Amino acid sequence: MCLVRDEKTVGALQGVWIGLNLFYAGFVVLPQNFFSFFWLGLWINASRYALEGIIFSQFEDITMSVTATESSPYYFHLGCVDGSDCSGSFLDFATFFFGGRFSAANRGIDVGVLIGWILLALFGTWFCLKKLNYTNT
C-alpha cells in the first residue's frame, strides 16, 4: 500500500480490501444472489477464483453422499418425493449451493486469474517502489 502517504489511510484501504474479498468470495452473499453491477465485483475479485478452486478440488473425487433434509431446498433440487430418503454427491451439493456459478470445469480460469493477480501485484509493488518516494517531513 505504498500509493498513499500515511498509515491511517493504508489501514482504511486494507479494511476495504478485506471486506470486498469477503463479500465477493461467495460465502457472505452467494453468487446466485448477486444482481446487476455486483457481478463486476464477483468476476474481478481474486478470492472468488481461489474459493472456487479450493471447493471443487476438494469435493471432486469424494464418493460419500450428502443426505438432503426433508423439505430443504437441496431436497427439492434433487427431485425427491415427500417422506423419502434422498442424497446426492458432494460435488452436486457444492454446485447447488453456489447456484451453478462455480464449477470444477473452471480450474484453468481459476489458476490463470490468480496468476494474473499475482503478476499485477508484483508489477504494482515494483512500480510504487521505483517511482513513488514518500518521506516523512
PAZAPA-4460 file (N, C-alpha, C; in steps of 0.05 Angstrom, whole numbers, plus 32768, in hexadecimal, padded with zeros to 4 digits):
% residues 137
    n_x    n_y    n_z   ca_x   ca_y   ca_z    c_x    c_y    c_z   seq   type   mol
   8010   7FE8   8000   8000   8000   8000   8011   8019   8000     1      M     A
   8024   801A   7FEE   8036   8032   7FEE   802B   8047   7FDB     2      C     A
   8012   8046   7FD3   8006   805B   7FC3   7FFC   8073   7FD3     3      L     A
   7FFB   806F   7FED   7FF2   8085   7FFE   8007   808B   8013     4      V     A
   8006   80A3   801E   801B   80AD   802F   801A   80A4   804C     5      R     A
   8002   80A3   8058   8001   809F   8075   7FF5   8083   807C     6      D     A
   7FFB   807B   8095   7FF3   8060   809E   7FD5   805E   80A2     7      E     A
   7FC7   8074   80AA   7FAB   8073   80AE   7F9C   806C   8094     8      K     A
   7FA4   8078   807F   7F98   8073   8065   7F9E   8056   805C     9      T     A
   7FB6   804D   8061   7FBD   8032   805A   7FAB   801E   8069    10      V     A
   7FA7   8023   8083   7F96   8012   8094   7F7A   8011   808A    11      G     A
   7F6F   8028   8082   7F54   802A   8077   7F52   801B   805D    12      A     A
   7F65   801E   804B   7F64   8011   8032   7F67   7FF2   8035    13      L     A
   7F77   7FE9   8048   7F79   7FCD   804D   7F5F   7FC1   8057    14      Q     A
   7F51   7FD0   8068   7F37   7FC7   8072   7F23   7FC5   805B    15      G     A
   7F23   7FD8   8049   7F11   7FD7   8032   7F18   7FBF   8020    16      V     A
   7F31   7FBB   801C   7F3A   7FA4   800B   7F32   7F89   8016    17      W     A
   7F36   7F86   8030   7F2E   7F6D   803E   7F10   7F6A   803D    18      I     A
   7F01   7F7F   8041   7EE4   7F7E   8040   7EDA   7F76   8024    19      G     A
   7EE5   7F82   8010   7EDD   7F7A   7FF4   7EE4   7F5D   7FEE    20      L     A
   7EFB   7F54   7FF7   7F02   7F38   7FF2   7EEE   7F25   8000    21      N     A
   7EE7   7F2B   8018   7ED3   7F1A   8026   7EB8   7F1C   8019    22      L     A
   7EAF   7F34   8012   7E95   7F37   8006   7E92   7F28   7FEC    23      F     A
   7EA7   7F2A   7FDB   7EA5   7F1E   7FC0   7EB0   7F02   7FBE    24      Y     A
   7EB9   7EF6   7FD5   7EC3   7EDB   7FD4   7EAE   7EC6   7FCD    25      A     A
   7E95   7ECB   7FD6   7E80   7EB9   7FD1   7E73   7EAD   7FEA    26      G     A
   7E7E   7EB3   8001   7E72   7EA8   801A   7E61   7EBD   8028    27      F     A
   7E68   7ED6   8028   7E57   7EEA   8034   7E3D   7EEE   8024    28      V     A
   7E40   7EF2   800B   7E29   7EF3   7FF9   7E2F   7EDE   7FE3    29      V     A
   7E1C   7ECC   7FE0   7E20   7EB7   7FCC   7E20   7EC2   7FAF    30      L     A
   7E2F   7EB7   7F9D   7E31   7EC3   7F82   7E16   7EC5   7F74    31      P     A
   7E04   7EB3   7F78   7DEA   7EB4   7F6B   7DD8   7ECB   7F75    32      Q     A
   7DE0   7ED7   7F8C   7DD1   7EED   7F97   7DDB   7F08   7F8F    33      N     A
   7DF1   7F0A   7F80   7DFB   7F23   7F76   7DE9   7F2D   7F60    34      F     A
   7DE7   7F47   7F5D   7DD7   7F52   7F47   7DE6   7F6A   7F3B    35      F     A
   7DE0   7F70   7F23   7DE9   7F86   7F12   7E07   7F8B   7F16    36      S     A
   7E0E   7FA3   7F1F   7E2A   7FAB   7F20   7E3B   7F9C   7F34    37      F     A
   7E2F   7F8D   7F46   7E3F   7F7D   7F59   7E4E   7F66   7F4B    38      F     A
   7E44   7F5F   7F33   7E52   7F49   7F24   7E6F   7F51   7F1D    39      W     A
   7E73   7F6B   7F19   7E8E   7F74   7F12   7EA2   7F6D   7F29    40      L     A
   7E9A   7F72   7F41   7EAC   7F6C   7F58   7EB1   7F4E   7F5A    41      G     A
   7E9C   7F3E   7F54   7E9F   7F21   7F56   7EB3   7F17   7F41    42      L     A
   7EB3   7F22   7F2A   7EC4   7F18   7F14   7EE1   7F23   7F16    43      W     A
   7EE6   7F39   7F23   7F01   7F43   7F24   7F0F   7F3E   7F3F    44      I     A
   7F01   7F34   7F53   7F0C   7F2F   7F6D   7F1B   7F14   7F6E    45      N     A
   7F34   7F15   7F77   7F45   7EFD   7F77   7F3B   7EE8   7F8B    46      A     A
   7F2E   7EF0   7FA1   7F26   7EDD   7FB5   7F10   7ECA   7FAB    47      S     A
   7F00   7ED3   7F98   7EEC   7EC2   7F8C   7EF9   7EAB   7F7D    48      R     A
   7F0E   7EB0   7F6F   7F1C   7E9B   7F60   7F2B   7E88   7F72    49      Y     A
   7F36   7E93   7F88   7F44   7E82   7F9B   7F30   7E6F   7FA9    50      A     A
   7F19   7E7A   7FB1   7F05   7E6A   7FBE   7EFA   7E55   7FAC    51      L     A
   7EF5   7E5C   7F93   7EEA   7E48   7F80   7EFE   7E32   7F7C    52      E     A
   7F17   7E38   7F79   7F2C   7E23   7F76   7F2E   7E12   7F8E    53      G     A
   7F2D   7E1D   7FA6   7F30   7E0D   7FBF   7F18   7DFB   7FC2    54      I     A
   7F00   7E06   7FBF   7EE7   7DF6   7FC4   7EE6   7DDF   7FB1    55      I     A
   7EE9   7DE4   7F97   7EE4   7DCF   7F84   7EFB   7DBB   7F82    56      F     A
   7F14   7DC4   7F89   7F29   7DB0   7F89   7F26   7D9D   7FA1    57      S     A
   7F1A   7DA7   7FB7   7F15   7D96   7FCE   7EFE   7D82   7FC9    58      Q     A
   7EE9   7D8B   7FBD   7ED1   7D7B   7FBB   7ECF   7D6A   7FA2    59      F     A
   7EE1   7D6E   7F8F   7EDE   7D61   7F75   7EDE   7D43   7F76    60      E     A
   7EF0   7D37   7F86   7EF3   7D1A   7F86   7EE8   7D0C   7F9F    61      D     A
   7EDA   7D1A   7FAF   7ECE   7D0E   7FC7   7EB6   7CFD   7FBF    62      I     A
   7EB5   7CE4   7FC8   7E9F   7CD2   7FC0   7E89   7CD1   7FD5    63      T     A
   7E8D   7CDC   7FEC   7E78   7CDD   8001   7E61   7CEE   7FF7    64      M     A
   7E49   7CE9   8002   7E32   7CF8   7FF9   7E29   7D0C   800F    65      S     A
   7E1C   7D21   8006   7E10   7D35   8018   7DF2   7D2F   8019    66      V     A
   7DE8   7D2A   8031   7DCC   7D24   8034   7DBC   7D3E   8037    67      T     A
   7DA8   7D41   8027   7D98   7D5A   8027   7D83   7D58   803D    68      A     A
   7D80   7D6D   804C   7D6B   7D6E   8061   7D50   7D72   8053    69      T     A
   7D3C   7D65   805D   7D22   7D67   8050   7D18   7D84   8050    70      E     A
   7D0D   7D8C   803A   7D02   7DA7   8035   7D17   7DBD   8033    71      S     A
   7D31   7DB5   8031   7D46   7DC9   802D   7D48   7DD0   800F    72      S     A
   7D54   7DE7   8008   7D57   7DED   7FEC   7D67   7DD8   7FDD    73      P     A
   7D7B   7DCC   7FE9   7D8B   7DB7   7FDC   7D7A   7D9E   7FD7    74      Y     A
   7D67   7D98   7FEA   7D55   7D82   7FE7   7D44   7D85   7FCE    75      Y     A
   7D39   7D9D   7FCA   7D29   7DA2   7FB3   7D3A   7DA4   7F99    76      F     A
   7D52   7DAD   7F9C   7D65   7DAE   7F85   7D6A   7D92   7F7A    77      H     A
   7D6C   7D7F   7F8C   7D71   7D63   7F84   7D58   7D55   7F79    78      L     A
   7D41   7D62   7F7C   7D28   7D57   7F71   7D1D   7D41   7F83    79      G     A
   7D22   7D43   7F9D   7D19   7D2E   7FAF   7CFB   7D30   7FB4    80      C     A
   7CEF   7D1A   7FBB   7CD3   7D18   7FC2   7CD0   7D1A   7FE0    81      V     A
   7CBC   7D28   7FEA   7CB8   7D2B   8007   7CB9   7D10   8016    82      D     A
   7CC9   7D10   802B   7CCB   7CF8   803C   7CE1   7CE5   8034    83      G     A
   7CEE   7CE9   801D   7D02   7CD6   8015   7D1E   7CE1   801D    84      S     A
   7D30   7CCE   8021   7D4C   7CD5   8026   7D59   7CDC   800B    85      D     A
   7D67   7CF2   800B   7D73   7CFB   7FF2   7D8F   7D06   7FF7    86      C     A
   7DA1   7D00   7FE4   7DBD   7D09   7FE7   7DC9   7D0E   7FCC    87      S     A
   7DDE   7D1E   7FCD   7DED   7D25   7FB4   7E0B   7D26   7FBB    88      G     A
   7E1B   7D2A   7FA7   7E38   7D2B   7FAC   7E41   7D46   7FB8    89      S     A
   7E59   7D47   7FC3   7E64   7D60   7FCD   7E67   7D75   7FB7    90      F     A
   7E6F   7D6C   7FA0   7E73   7D7E   7F89   7E58   7D8A   7F81    91      L     A
   7E43   7D79   7F80   7E28   7D83   7F7A   7E1E   7D97   7F8E    92      D     A
   7E24   7D91   7FA8   7E1B   7DA4   7FBD   7E2A   7DBF   7FBA    93      F     A
   7E44   7DBE   7FB5   7E53   7DD7   7FB2   7E49   7DE7   7F9A    94      A     A
   7E43   7DD9   7F84   7E38   7DE6   7F6C   7E1D   7DF2   7F73    95      T     A
   7E0C   7DE4   7F81   7DF2   7DEF   7F8A   7DF6   7E07   7F9C    96      F     A
   7E08   7E05   7FB0   7E0C   7E1A   7FC4   7E14   7E34   7FB7    97      F     A
   7E25   7E33   7FA3   7E2F   7E4B   7F95   7E1E   7E52   7F7C    98      F     A
   7E07   7E45   7F7A   7DF4   7E4C   7F65   7DFE   7E46   7F49    99      G     A
   7E10   7E33   7F46   7E1B   7E2C   7F2C   7E2F   7E40   7F21   100      G     A
   7E36   7E55   7F31   7E48   7E6A   7F28   7E65   7E61   7F2B   101      R     A
   7E6B   7E4F   7F3E   7E85   7E44   7F41   7E86   7E28   7F34   102      F     A
   7E9C   7E20   7F28   7E9D   7E07   7F1A   7EB9   7DFC   7F1B   103      S     A
   7EBB   7DE1   7F1C   7ED5   7DD4   7F1B   7EE2   7DD8   7F00   104      A     A
   7ED3   7DDD   7EEB   7EDE   7DE1   7ED1   7EED   7DFB   7ECE   105      A     A
   7EEB   7E0D   7EE1   7EF8   7E27   7EE0   7F14   7E28   7EEC   106      N     A
   7F20   7E11   7EF0   7F3A   7E0F   7EFD   7F4F   7E1F   7EEE   107      R     A
   7F50   7E1E   7ED4   7F63   7E2D   7EC4   7F5F   7E4B   7EC7   108      G     A
   7F46   7E54   7EC7   7F40   7E70   7ECA   7F48   7E79   7EE6   109      I     A
   7F42   7E68   7EFB   7F49   7E6F   7F16   7F68   7E73   7F19   110      D     A
   7F77   7E61   7F0F   7F94   7E63   7F11   7F9E   7E7B   7F01   111      V     A
   7F94   7E7F   7EE9   7F9C   7E95   7ED8   7F97   7EB0   7EE4   112      G     A
   7F7F   7EB4   7EF0   7F78   7ECD   7EFC   7F89   7ED2   7F15   113      V     A
   7F8E   7EBE   7F25   7F9E   7EC1   7F3D   7FBB   7EC8   7F35   114      L     A
   7FC6   7EBB   7F21   7FE1   7EC2   7F17   7FE1   7EDF   7F0D   115      I     A
   7FCC   7EE7   7EFF   7FCA   7F03   7EF5   7FCA   7F17   7F0C   116      G     A
   7FBB   7F11   7F22   7FBB   7F23   7F39   7FD6   7F24   7F47   117      W     A
   7FE4   7F0D   7F48   7FFE   7F0D   7F54   8011   7F1E   7F44   118      I     A
   8011   7F1B   7F29   8022   7F2B   7F18   801B   7F49   7F1A   119      L     A
   8002   7F50   7F1B   7FFA   7F6C   7F1E   8003   7F77   7F39   120      L     A
   8001   7F68   7F4E   800B   7F71   7F68   8029   7F75   7F68   121      A     A
   8038   7F62   7F5C   8055   7F65   7F5A   805D   7F7E   7F4A   122      L     A
   804F   7F82   7F33   8055   7F9A   7F23   804E   7FB3   7F32   123      F     A
   8037   7FB3   7F40   802E   7FCB   7F4F   8042   7FD1   7F65   124      G     A
   804C   7FBC   7F73   805F   7FC1   7F88   8079   7FCC   7F7D   125      T     A
   8083   7FC0   7F67   809B   7FCA   7F5B   8098   7FE7   7F52   126      W     A
   8081   7FED   7F45   807C   8008   7F3B   807C   801C   7F52   127      F     A
   806E   8016   7F68   806C   8028   7F7E   8087   802C   7F8C   128      C     A
   8096   8017   7F8F   80B0   801A   7F9C   80C4   8029   7F8A   129      L     A
   80C1   8026   7F70   80D3   8033   7F5D   80CC   8051   7F59   130      K     A
   80B3   8057   7F56   80AA   8071   7F4E   80A1   8084   7F64   131      K     A
   8096   8079   7F7A   808C   8089   7F8F   80A0   808A   7FA6   132      L     A
   80A6   80A1   7FAF   80B9   80A4   7FC5   80AE   80B7   7FDA   133      N     A
   80A0   80AC   7FEE   8094   80BC   8002   80A7   80BE   801A   134      Y     A
   80AB   80D5   8025   80BB   80D9   803C   80AB   80E8   8051   135      T     A
   80AF   80E1   806A   80A2   80EF   8080   80AF   8109   8085   136      N     A
   80A0   811E   8083   80AC   8139   8088   809D   8147   809E   137      T     A
***
